[in-house]
Amino acid sequence: MRPMDSLSVLVQREDMRSTAICMGEIDCATADQLYSAVIGALIDHTTETVEIDLTGVTFFGAAGLRVLSRLHDTAQRHSKTVTVDRISPAVRRVLAITGLEQLRHTPVRDGRL
């Protein structure tokens, strides 16, 4: 059994854009932490765009895909944009395997991955 790795999420705000900078592992133990850190920015009426920076993510499992889907669904309901422009090799591999590479460069407004 490997030791439990953690996730750190720092949300920074500039004008009408928030950026969530993630460091660590996104798995079933930490995915809700990412969701909780980002949801406030998504429902804030003064935020238009939330960028999720995954360059510091060392592991990205199925729970990470689910939380991105939940965040995109929430963005749709609140007429916001979520982008995932910066990703680590670990995230890139999962997106490539699942055929979701378009997340890297495509802002999602309609809640679909």
Rosetta constraint file for C-alpha pairs under 8 A:
AtomPair CA 5 CA 24 HARMONIC 6.85 0.50
AtomPair CA 5 CA 25 HARMONIC 6.31 0.50
AtomPair CA 6 CA 24 HARMONIC 5.77 0.50
AtomPair CA 6 CA 25 HARMONIC 6.03 0.50
AtomPair CA 6 CA 30 HARMONIC 6.97 0.50
AtomPair CA 7 CA 22 HARMONIC 7.00 0.50
AtomPair CA 7 CA 23 HARMONIC 5.72 0.50
AtomPair CA 7 CA 24 HARMONIC 4.51 0.50
AtomPair CA 7 CA 25 HARMONIC 5.43 0.50
AtomPair CA 7 CA 26 HARMONIC 6.67 0.50
AtomPair CA 7 CA 30 HARMONIC 6.22 0.50
AtomPair CA 7 CA 33 HARMONIC 7.64 0.50
AtomPair CA 7 CA 34 HARMONIC 7.96 0.50
AtomPair CA 8 CA 22 HARMONIC 5.74 0.50
AtomPair CA 8 CA 23 HARMONIC 5.11 0.50
AtomPair CA 8 CA 24 HARMONIC 6.36 0.50
AtomPair CA 9 CA 20 HARMONIC 6.22 0.50
AtomPair CA 9 CA 21 HARMONIC 5.51 0.50
AtomPair CA 9 CA 22 HARMONIC 4.58 0.50
AtomPair CA 9 CA 23 HARMONIC 6.49 0.50
AtomPair CA 9 CA 33 HARMONIC 7.93 0.50
AtomPair CA 9 CA 34 HARMONIC 6.55 0.50
AtomPair CA 9 CA 37 HARMONIC 6.63 0.50
AtomPair CA 10 CA 19 HARMONIC 7.97 0.50
AtomPair CA 10 CA 20 HARMONIC 5.55 0.50
AtomPair CA 10 CA 21 HARMONIC 5.14 0.50
AtomPair CA 10 CA 22 HARMONIC 6.66 0.50
AtomPair CA 10 CA 37 HARMONIC 7.76 0.50
AtomPair CA 11 CA 18 HARMONIC 6.57 0.50
AtomPair CA 11 CA 19 HARMONIC 5.47 0.50
AtomPair CA 11 CA 20 HARMONIC 4.29 0.50
AtomPair CA 11 CA 21 HARMONIC 6.28 0.50
AtomPair CA 11 CA 37 HARMONIC 7.08 0.50
AtomPair CA 11 CA 38 HARMONIC 7.26 0.50
AtomPair CA 12 CA 18 HARMONIC 5.52 0.50
AtomPair CA 12 CA 19 HARMONIC 5.17 0.50
AtomPair CA 12 CA 20 HARMONIC 6.44 0.50
AtomPair CA 12 CA 21 HARMONIC 7.90 0.50
AtomPair CA 13 CA 17 HARMONIC 5.93 0.50
AtomPair CA 13 CA 18 HARMONIC 4.35 0.50
AtomPair CA 13 CA 19 HARMONIC 6.38 0.50
AtomPair CA 14 CA 18 HARMONIC 6.25 0.50
AtomPair CA 15 CA 47 HARMONIC 7.91 0.50
AtomPair CA 16 CA 46 HARMONIC 6.02 0.50
AtomPair CA 16 CA 47 HARMONIC 4.53 0.50
AtomPair CA 16 CA 48 HARMONIC 5.44 0.50
AtomPair CA 16 CA 49 HARMONIC 6.71 0.50
AtomPair CA 17 CA 47 HARMONIC 5.73 0.50
AtomPair CA 17 CA 48 HARMONIC 6.05 0.50
AtomPair CA 17 CA 49 HARMONIC 4.87 0.50
AtomPair CA 17 CA 50 HARMONIC 5.78 0.50
AtomPair CA 17 CA 51 HARMONIC 7.51 0.50
AtomPair CA 18 CA 41 HARMONIC 6.56 0.50
AtomPair CA 18 CA 47 HARMONIC 6.92 0.50
AtomPair CA 18 CA 49 HARMONIC 6.39 0.50
AtomPair CA 18 CA 50 HARMONIC 4.78 0.50
AtomPair CA 18 CA 51 HARMONIC 6.26 0.50
AtomPair CA 19 CA 50 HARMONIC 5.63 0.50
AtomPair CA 19 CA 51 HARMONIC 4.65 0.50
AtomPair CA 19 CA 52 HARMONIC 5.83 0.50
AtomPair CA 19 CA 53 HARMONIC 6.95 0.50
AtomPair CA 20 CA 37 HARMONIC 7.72 0.50
AtomPair CA 20 CA 38 HARMONIC 6.67 0.50
AtomPair CA 20 CA 50 HARMONIC 7.35 0.50
AtomPair CA 20 CA 51 HARMONIC 6.22 0.50
AtomPair CA 20 CA 52 HARMONIC 4.85 0.50
AtomPair CA 20 CA 53 HARMONIC 5.91 0.50
AtomPair CA 21 CA 52 HARMONIC 6.31 0.50
AtomPair CA 21 CA 53 HARMONIC 4.80 0.50
AtomPair CA 21 CA 54 HARMONIC 6.57 0.50
AtomPair CA 21 CA 55 HARMONIC 8.00 0.50
AtomPair CA 21 CA 56 HARMONIC 7.70 0.50
AtomPair CA 22 CA 34 HARMONIC 7.94 0.50
AtomPair CA 22 CA 52 HARMONIC 7.56 0.50
AtomPair CA 22 CA 53 HARMONIC 6.06 0.50
AtomPair CA 22 CA 54 HARMONIC 5.40 0.50
AtomPair CA 22 CA 55 HARMONIC 7.26 0.50
AtomPair CA 22 CA 56 HARMONIC 5.79 0.50
AtomPair CA 22 CA 57 HARMONIC 6.24 0.50
AtomPair CA 23 CA 54 HARMONIC 7.22 0.50
AtomPair CA 23 CA 55 HARMONIC 7.53 0.50
AtomPair CA 23 CA 56 HARMONIC 4.28 0.50
AtomPair CA 23 CA 57 HARMONIC 5.00 0.50
AtomPair CA 23 CA 58 HARMONIC 7.48 0.50
AtomPair CA 24 CA 56 HARMONIC 6.26 0.50
AtomPair CA 24 CA 57 HARMONIC 4.79 0.50
AtomPair CA 24 CA 58 HARMONIC 5.42 0.50
AtomPair CA 24 CA 59 HARMONIC 7.01 0.50
AtomPair CA 25 CA 30 HARMONIC 7.16 0.50
AtomPair CA 25 CA 57 HARMONIC 5.63 0.50
AtomPair CA 25 CA 58 HARMONIC 5.43 0.50
AtomPair CA 25 CA 59 HARMONIC 4.60 0.50
AtomPair CA 25 CA 60 HARMONIC 6.23 0.50
AtomPair CA 26 CA 30 HARMONIC 5.43 0.50
AtomPair CA 26 CA 31 HARMONIC 5.49 0.50
AtomPair CA 26 CA 34 HARMONIC 7.89 0.50
AtomPair CA 26 CA 57 HARMONIC 7.11 0.50
AtomPair CA 26 CA 59 HARMONIC 5.95 0.50
AtomPair CA 26 CA 60 HARMONIC 4.98 0.50
AtomPair CA 26 CA 61 HARMONIC 6.36 0.50
AtomPair CA 26 CA 63 HARMONIC 7.03 0.50
AtomPair CA 26 CA 64 HARMONIC 5.49 0.50
AtomPair CA 27 CA 31 HARMONIC 5.59 0.50
AtomPair CA 27 CA 59 HARMONIC 7.35 0.50
AtomPair CA 27 CA 60 HARMONIC 6.19 0.50
AtomPair CA 27 CA 61 HARMONIC 5.15 0.50
AtomPair CA 27 CA 62 HARMONIC 6.99 0.50
AtomPair CA 27 CA 63 HARMONIC 5.17 0.50
AtomPair CA 27 CA 64 HARMONIC 5.96 0.50
AtomPair CA 28 CA 32 HARMONIC 7.84 0.50
AtomPair CA 28 CA 61 HARMONIC 7.68 0.50
AtomPair CA 28 CA 62 HARMONIC 7.86 0.50
AtomPair CA 28 CA 63 HARMONIC 5.17 0.50
AtomPair CA 28 CA 64 HARMONIC 7.75 0.50
AtomPair CA 30 CA 34 HARMONIC 6.80 0.50
AtomPair CA 31 CA 35 HARMONIC 6.42 0.50
AtomPair CA 31 CA 63 HARMONIC 5.93 0.50
AtomPair CA 31 CA 64 HARMONIC 5.88 0.50
AtomPair CA 31 CA 67 HARMONIC 6.14 0.50
AtomPair CA 32 CA 36 HARMONIC 6.00 0.50
AtomPair CA 32 CA 67 HARMONIC 7.30 0.50
AtomPair CA 33 CA 37 HARMONIC 6.14 0.50
AtomPair CA 34 CA 38 HARMONIC 6.29 0.50
AtomPair CA 34 CA 67 HARMONIC 7.55 0.50
AtomPair CA 35 CA 39 HARMONIC 5.84 0.50
AtomPair CA 35 CA 67 HARMONIC 6.23 0.50
AtomPair CA 35 CA 70 HARMONIC 7.96 0.50
AtomPair CA 35 CA 71 HARMONIC 6.88 0.50
AtomPair CA 36 CA 40 HARMONIC 7.23 0.50
AtomPair CA 38 CA 42 HARMONIC 6.50 0.50
AtomPair CA 38 CA 50 HARMONIC 7.91 0.50
AtomPair CA 38 CA 71 HARMONIC 7.80 0.50
AtomPair CA 39 CA 43 HARMONIC 6.28 0.50
AtomPair CA 39 CA 71 HARMONIC 7.19 0.50
AtomPair CA 39 CA 74 HARMONIC 7.93 0.50
AtomPair CA 40 CA 44 HARMONIC 6.10 0.50
AtomPair CA 41 CA 47 HARMONIC 6.37 0.50
AtomPair CA 41 CA 50 HARMONIC 7.03 0.50
AtomPair CA 42 CA 47 HARMONIC 6.75 0.50
AtomPair CA 42 CA 48 HARMONIC 7.92 0.50
AtomPair CA 42 CA 49 HARMONIC 7.82 0.50
AtomPair CA 42 CA 50 HARMONIC 6.84 0.50
AtomPair CA 42 CA 74 HARMONIC 7.24 0.50
AtomPair CA 42 CA 75 HARMONIC 6.15 0.50
AtomPair CA 42 CA 78 HARMONIC 7.27 0.50
AtomPair CA 42 CA 80 HARMONIC 6.87 0.50
AtomPair CA 43 CA 47 HARMONIC 7.78 0.50
AtomPair CA 43 CA 75 HARMONIC 7.97 0.50
AtomPair CA 43 CA 78 HARMONIC 6.57 0.50
AtomPair CA 47 CA 80 HARMONIC 7.61 0.50
AtomPair CA 48 CA 79 HARMONIC 7.91 0.50
AtomPair CA 48 CA 80 HARMONIC 5.22 0.50
AtomPair CA 48 CA 81 HARMONIC 6.38 0.50
AtomPair CA 49 CA 80 HARMONIC 5.83 0.50
AtomPair CA 49 CA 81 HARMONIC 4.68 0.50
AtomPair CA 49 CA 82 HARMONIC 5.82 0.50
AtomPair CA 49 CA 83 HARMONIC 7.58 0.50
AtomPair CA 50 CA 80 HARMONIC 7.76 0.50
AtomPair CA 50 CA 81 HARMONIC 6.26 0.50
AtomPair CA 50 CA 82 HARMONIC 4.85 0.50
AtomPair CA 50 CA 83 HARMONIC 6.38 0.50
AtomPair CA 51 CA 82 HARMONIC 5.70 0.50
AtomPair CA 51 CA 83 HARMONIC 4.68 0.50
AtomPair CA 51 CA 84 HARMONIC 5.89 0.50
AtomPair CA 51 CA 85 HARMONIC 7.30 0.50
AtomPair CA 52 CA 82 HARMONIC 7.33 0.50
AtomPair CA 52 CA 83 HARMONIC 6.10 0.50
AtomPair CA 52 CA 84 HARMONIC 5.01 0.50
AtomPair CA 52 CA 85 HARMONIC 7.22 0.50
AtomPair CA 52 CA 86 HARMONIC 7.49 0.50
AtomPair CA 53 CA 84 HARMONIC 6.29 0.50
AtomPair CA 53 CA 85 HARMONIC 6.71 0.50
AtomPair CA 53 CA 86 HARMONIC 5.06 0.50
AtomPair CA 53 CA 87 HARMONIC 6.41 0.50
AtomPair CA 54 CA 84 HARMONIC 7.46 0.50
AtomPair CA 54 CA 86 HARMONIC 5.71 0.50
AtomPair CA 54 CA 87 HARMONIC 4.45 0.50
AtomPair CA 54 CA 88 HARMONIC 5.97 0.50
AtomPair CA 54 CA 91 HARMONIC 7.33 0.50
AtomPair CA 55 CA 86 HARMONIC 5.62 0.50
AtomPair CA 55 CA 87 HARMONIC 4.33 0.50
AtomPair CA 55 CA 88 HARMONIC 4.21 0.50
AtomPair CA 55 CA 89 HARMONIC 7.97 0.50
AtomPair CA 56 CA 87 HARMONIC 7.69 0.50
AtomPair CA 56 CA 88 HARMONIC 6.32 0.50
AtomPair CA 57 CA 87 HARMONIC 7.63 0.50
AtomPair CA 57 CA 88 HARMONIC 6.02 0.50
AtomPair CA 57 CA 90 HARMONIC 6.98 0.50
AtomPair CA 57 CA 91 HARMONIC 7.11 0.50
AtomPair CA 58 CA 88 HARMONIC 7.23 0.50
AtomPair CA 58 CA 90 HARMONIC 5.86 0.50
AtomPair CA 58 CA 91 HARMONIC 7.86 0.50
AtomPair CA 59 CA 90 HARMONIC 5.70 0.50
AtomPair CA 59 CA 91 HARMONIC 7.09 0.50
AtomPair CA 60 CA 64 HARMONIC 5.73 0.50
AtomPair CA 60 CA 65 HARMONIC 7.94 0.50
AtomPair CA 60 CA 90 HARMONIC 6.26 0.50
AtomPair CA 60 CA 91 HARMONIC 5.55 0.50
AtomPair CA 60 CA 94 HARMONIC 6.95 0.50
AtomPair CA 61 CA 65 HARMONIC 6.96 0.50
AtomPair CA 61 CA 94 HARMONIC 7.43 0.50
AtomPair CA 62 CA 66 HARMONIC 6.34 0.50
AtomPair CA 63 CA 67 HARMONIC 6.17 0.50
AtomPair CA 64 CA 68 HARMONIC 6.26 0.50
AtomPair CA 65 CA 69 HARMONIC 6.25 0.50
AtomPair CA 66 CA 70 HARMONIC 6.22 0.50
AtomPair CA 67 CA 71 HARMONIC 6.10 0.50
AtomPair CA 68 CA 72 HARMONIC 6.10 0.50
AtomPair CA 69 CA 73 HARMONIC 6.17 0.50
AtomPair CA 69 CA 111 HARMONIC 7.04 0.50
AtomPair CA 69 CA 112 HARMONIC 7.19 0.50
AtomPair CA 69 CA 113 HARMONIC 6.43 0.50
AtomPair CA 70 CA 74 HARMONIC 6.20 0.50
AtomPair CA 71 CA 75 HARMONIC 6.07 0.50
AtomPair CA 71 CA 82 HARMONIC 7.68 0.50
AtomPair CA 72 CA 76 HARMONIC 6.22 0.50
AtomPair CA 72 CA 81 HARMONIC 7.87 0.50
AtomPair CA 72 CA 82 HARMONIC 6.36 0.50
AtomPair CA 72 CA 108 HARMONIC 6.76 0.50
AtomPair CA 72 CA 109 HARMONIC 7.13 0.50
AtomPair CA 72 CA 110 HARMONIC 7.41 0.50
AtomPair CA 72 CA 111 HARMONIC 4.50 0.50
AtomPair CA 72 CA 112 HARMONIC 6.94 0.50
AtomPair CA 72 CA 113 HARMONIC 7.76 0.50
AtomPair CA 73 CA 77 HARMONIC 6.47 0.50
AtomPair CA 73 CA 110 HARMONIC 7.44 0.50
AtomPair CA 73 CA 111 HARMONIC 4.30 0.50
AtomPair CA 73 CA 112 HARMONIC 7.34 0.50
AtomPair CA 74 CA 78 HARMONIC 6.37 0.50
AtomPair CA 74 CA 111 HARMONIC 7.44 0.50
AtomPair CA 75 CA 79 HARMONIC 5.88 0.50
AtomPair CA 75 CA 80 HARMONIC 4.70 0.50
AtomPair CA 75 CA 81 HARMONIC 6.01 0.50
AtomPair CA 75 CA 82 HARMONIC 6.61 0.50
AtomPair CA 75 CA 109 HARMONIC 6.69 0.50
AtomPair CA 75 CA 110 HARMONIC 7.93 0.50
AtomPair CA 75 CA 111 HARMONIC 6.86 0.50
AtomPair CA 76 CA 80 HARMONIC 6.08 0.50
AtomPair CA 76 CA 81 HARMONIC 7.53 0.50
AtomPair CA 76 CA 109 HARMONIC 5.57 0.50
AtomPair CA 76 CA 110 HARMONIC 5.30 0.50
AtomPair CA 76 CA 111 HARMONIC 5.28 0.50
AtomPair CA 79 CA 109 HARMONIC 7.13 0.50
AtomPair CA 80 CA 109 HARMONIC 6.41 0.50
AtomPair CA 81 CA 107 HARMONIC 6.31 0.50
AtomPair CA 81 CA 108 HARMONIC 5.88 0.50
AtomPair CA 81 CA 109 HARMONIC 5.02 0.50
AtomPair CA 82 CA 107 HARMONIC 5.85 0.50
AtomPair CA 82 CA 108 HARMONIC 5.65 0.50
AtomPair CA 82 CA 109 HARMONIC 6.85 0.50
AtomPair CA 83 CA 103 HARMONIC 7.41 0.50
AtomPair CA 83 CA 104 HARMONIC 7.58 0.50
AtomPair CA 83 CA 105 HARMONIC 7.53 0.50
AtomPair CA 83 CA 106 HARMONIC 6.73 0.50
AtomPair CA 83 CA 107 HARMONIC 4.61 0.50
AtomPair CA 83 CA 108 HARMONIC 6.41 0.50
AtomPair CA 84 CA 103 HARMONIC 6.02 0.50
AtomPair CA 84 CA 104 HARMONIC 5.23 0.50
AtomPair CA 84 CA 105 HARMONIC 6.92 0.50
AtomPair CA 84 CA 106 HARMONIC 7.63 0.50
AtomPair CA 84 CA 107 HARMONIC 7.29 0.50
AtomPair CA 85 CA 103 HARMONIC 7.50 0.50
AtomPair CA 85 CA 104 HARMONIC 4.74 0.50
AtomPair CA 85 CA 105 HARMONIC 5.45 0.50
AtomPair CA 85 CA 106 HARMONIC 7.79 0.50
AtomPair CA 86 CA 104 HARMONIC 6.90 0.50
AtomPair CA 87 CA 91 HARMONIC 5.91 0.50
AtomPair CA 87 CA 92 HARMONIC 6.34 0.50
AtomPair CA 87 CA 104 HARMONIC 7.27 0.50
AtomPair CA 88 CA 92 HARMONIC 6.12 0.50
AtomPair CA 89 CA 93 HARMONIC 6.08 0.50
AtomPair CA 90 CA 94 HARMONIC 6.65 0.50
AtomPair CA 91 CA 95 HARMONIC 6.19 0.50
AtomPair CA 92 CA 96 HARMONIC 6.04 0.50
AtomPair CA 92 CA 101 HARMONIC 7.27 0.50
AtomPair CA 93 CA 97 HARMONIC 6.13 0.50
AtomPair CA 94 CA 98 HARMONIC 6.13 0.50
AtomPair CA 95 CA 99 HARMONIC 5.85 0.50
AtomPair CA 95 CA 100 HARMONIC 4.73 0.50
AtomPair CA 95 CA 101 HARMONIC 5.03 0.50
AtomPair CA 95 CA 103 HARMONIC 7.91 0.50
AtomPair CA 96 CA 100 HARMONIC 6.16 0.50
AtomPair CA 96 CA 101 HARMONIC 5.50 0.50
AtomPair CA 100 CA 113 HARMONIC 7.07 0.50
AtomPair CA 102 CA 106 HARMONIC 5.79 0.50
AtomPair CA 103 CA 107 HARMONIC 7.22 0.50
AtomPair CA 103 CA 108 HARMONIC 7.71 0.50
AtomPair CA 103 CA 113 HARMONIC 7.11 0.50
AtomPair CA 108 CA 112 HARMONIC 7.08 0.50
AtomPair CA 108 CA 113 HARMONIC 7.56 0.50
